[in-house]
């Protein structure tokens, strides 16, 4: 009924949704209707704020206030959120991080390949024999570069976070590996587990 537009969420109480007829939720009142162009502009502004940087196309032009930039090695034109542009001169100090396959930084695989030259694919729906990196392989950010994919599995019954593999790119050196192992150890402790390097 929601997909057909017959009912809509009228309010929320915690996680519970209260439903009503859509005609009573979305009142057909021209005085209260949002301006379509203003709504699209706000949507685009919020999307750019979430990403910080994105490609501009005829279908998705740069929002008002965005700064047009060229990215070395990446084709096309890009735009930067104005707040991110103001922060460009601040000294960048990178760190290592394990990222979820659903993280905004890696979710758009084409953007990830263009900006970081990093190939990645979530393989949880592939048969095990066809996986290159693992069921829930986590991308590894080291400084300002994506350098590896980690195949690790939590086994609470054994009390371990089992590390099966680290699939590093050419630039993944010993320092990057040690930083990745520290991040895995932190993740294990956060989960109340111990890191088990089963490689």
C-alpha positions in Angstrom: 0.0 0.0 0.0 2.9 2.4 0.7 4.5 1.6 -2.6 1.2 2.4 -4.4 0.9 5.6 -2.5 -2.3 4.6 -0.6 -0.8 5.0 2.9 2.1 7.1 4.3 3.9 7.6 7.5 2.1 10.2 9.5 4.3 10.3 12.6 6.9 8.3 14.5 7.1 7.2 18.2 10.6 6.0 18.7 11.1 3.3 16.0 7.4 2.8 15.5 5.8 4.3 12.5 2.2 5.5 12.6 0.4 5.2 9.3 -2.5 7.0 7.8 -4.1 7.4 4.4 -1.8 9.3 2.1 -4.5 11.8 1.2 -4.5 13.0 4.8 -0.7 13.0 5.1 0.2 14.6 1.8 -2.5 17.3 1.6 -3.0 18.6 -1.9 -2.6 22.2 -1.0 -0.8 24.4 -3.6 0.0 26.9 -0.8 1.9 24.2 1.2 3.5 22.4 -1.7 7.2 22.8 -1.9 8.7 24.4 -5.0 10.0 21.5 -7.1 13.2 23.4 -8.2 13.9 24.5 -4.6 13.5 20.9 -3.4 15.8 19.6 -6.1 18.4 22.2 -5.3 18.3 21.3 -1.6 18.6 17.6 -2.4 21.6 18.3 -4.6 23.2 20.5 -1.9 22.7 17.8 0.8 24.1 15.1 -1.5 27.2 17.1 -2.1 27.6 17.9 1.6 27.5 14.2 2.3 30.1 13.3 -0.4 32.2 16.4 -0.2 33.2 15.9 -3.9 31.3 14.6 -6.9 31.3 14.5 -10.6 29.1 17.0 -12.5 27.1 16.0 -15.4 24.3 17.5 -17.5 21.8 15.5 -15.4 23.5 16.4 -12.1 25.0 19.9 -12.4 26.9 21.5 -9.6 24.7 22.9 -6.9 24.7 26.7 -6.4 27.7 27.6 -4.3 29.7 24.5 -5.3 33.3 25.0 -6.4 34.3 23.5 -9.8 37.6 21.5 -9.7 39.7 19.3 -11.9 41.1 16.1 -10.4 44.4 14.9 -11.7 44.0 11.5 -13.4 40.1 11.7 -13.3 38.2 12.6 -16.4 35.4 15.1 -16.4 34.5 18.0 -14.2 34.0 17.7 -10.5 32.6 20.0 -7.8 33.4 20.4 -4.2 31.1 21.4 -1.3 32.0 25.0 -0.4 32.8 24.1 3.3 35.2 21.4 2.1 36.8 23.9 -0.3 37.4 26.3 2.6 39.2 23.4 4.5 41.6 22.6 1.6 44.5 24.5 3.0 44.4 22.9 6.4 47.2 20.4 7.0 46.0 16.9 6.2 47.0 14.2 8.6 45.9 10.8 7.4 45.3 7.7 9.4 44.5 4.1 8.8 41.0 2.9 8.9 39.0 -0.2 8.1 35.9 0.8 6.1 32.6 -0.9 5.9 31.7 -2.0 2.3 28.7 0.3 2.7 30.7 3.4 3.7 29.9 6.4 1.5 33.6 6.6 0.5 33.5 3.2 -1.2 29.8 2.7 -2.0 30.1 4.3 -5.5 32.5 1.9 -7.0 33.1 3.9 -10.2 33.9 7.0 -8.1 36.2 4.9 -5.9 38.1 3.7 -9.0 38.4 7.1 -10.5 39.5 8.9 -7.4 41.6 6.3 -5.6 42.4 3.9 -8.5 41.1 1.2 -6.2 39.1 -1.8 -7.5 36.5 -3.1 -5.0 33.4 -5.2 -5.1 31.2 -6.5 -2.3 31.2 -10.3 -2.9 28.7 -11.6 -0.3 26.3 -12.6 -3.0 28.9 -14.5 -5.1 29.5 -18.2 -4.6 32.5 -18.7 -2.3 34.6 -20.2 -5.1 34.2 -17.0 -7.2 35.2 -14.5 -4.5 38.6 -12.7 -4.8 38.6 -10.9 -1.5 36.1 -12.5 0.8 32.5 -12.5 1.9 32.5 -9.0 3.7 36.0 -7.8 2.7 36.7 -4.4 4.3 38.5 -1.8 2.3 41.6 -0.3 4.0 42.4 3.4 3.9 46.0 4.3 4.8 46.6 8.0 4.9 44.9 9.3 1.7 45.1 6.1 -0.3 43.0 2.9 -0.5 45.5 0.1 -0.4 44.0 -3.2 0.6 41.0 -5.4 1.3 40.7 -7.3 4.6 38.9 -10.6 4.9 38.1 -11.1 8.5 35.3 -12.9 10.3 34.0 -12.5 13.9 33.6 -15.8 15.7 32.1 -14.8 19.1 31.7 -18.5 20.1 35.5 -18.8 19.9 36.1 -15.3 21.2 38.1 -14.3 18.1 38.1 -12.0 15.1 39.7 -14.4 12.6 41.9 -12.7 9.9 41.9 -14.9 6.8 43.6 -12.6 4.4 44.8 -9.1 3.6 44.7 -8.4 -0.2 47.1 -5.5 -0.6 47.8 -3.5 -3.8 51.3 -2.9 -5.0 51.8 0.1 -2.6 50.8 -2.0 0.4 54.1 -2.2 2.3 55.1 -3.4 5.8 54.2 -0.1 7.4 50.7 -0.2 5.9 50.3 -3.8 7.0 51.3 -3.0 10.6 48.8 -0.1 10.6 46.1 -2.4 9.3 46.9 -5.0 12.0 46.6 -2.3 14.6 43.1 -1.3 13.2 42.1 -5.0 13.3 43.3 -5.4 16.8 41.2 -2.3 17.8 38.2 -3.7 16.0 38.6 -7.0 17.8 38.8 -5.3 21.2 35.8 -3.2 20.4 33.8 -6.4 19.7 35.1 -8.0 22.9 37.2 -10.5 20.9 40.9 -11.3 20.3 42.5 -11.0 16.9 43.4 -14.4 15.5 45.8 -14.0 12.5 44.9 -17.2 10.6 46.7 -16.2 7.4 
